[in-house]
Amino acid sequence: MAGCCGHDAKFDGVSDSYKRRLWAVIAINAAMFAVEMGAGQMAQSQALKADALDFLGDALTYGISLAVIGASVQVRTTAALAKGVSLLLMGLWVMGSTIYRVFVVGVPEAGIMGVVGFMALAANVASVLLLMQYKDGDANVRSVWLCSRNDAIGNVAVMLAALGVWGTTTGWPDLIVAGIMAGLFLTSSVQIIRQALEERREEAGHLHEAG
């Protein structure tokens, strides 16, 4: 973890290099949301749509992360909590829509899923590499890393789902992967919210000691 003057202070994003990388990642995510949502609709793939929604959520939350860099701990942890809640809601939406699709199962287009999944994976690997050195920052910075990591994992899962759909000629692999991605969103949400609350408690303790 990044430290400062021998203390355990976590990196809070105050770096021109980090900001430039974050802008690049925002652009990548916004572009891939448009591509993947259109492809998901065309292929009737729930996994692609879930991944596209994740791209949109990431682009918006990365923008929030950028806006609160350098702000107080209270402001930064509030932003992290908002992102944690948004991931929670996203996970619940994907889980609910996946359960719905179980009863209205159509077979997605495996070819489109595979090609777009590969494009999305390339985009997310680029994002992960850009942000790798900042993965152990504060709740606000760490939430960016977790979202990027989730995207890369999700894209591998979408490609596996495409292979499963092709091999079984059923929509079940697509639905299973969408369910796994929903679980990933929920797990990350808990991690982000927990760290943000811990940082708030630490800050309150420091202020109490100073007073």
Secondary structure, DSSP 8 states (H G I E B T S, - for coil): ---BTTB-----S--HHHHHHHHHHHHHHHHHHHHHHHHHHHHT-HHHHHHHHHHHHHHHHHHHHHHHTTS-HHHHHHHHHHHHHHHHHHHHHHHHHHHHHHTS-----HHHHHHHHHHHHHHHHHHHHHHGGGTTS-HHHHHHHHHHHHHHHHHHHHHHHHHHHHHHSSSHHHHHHHHHHHHHHHHHHHHHHHHHHHHHHHHHHHHHHH-
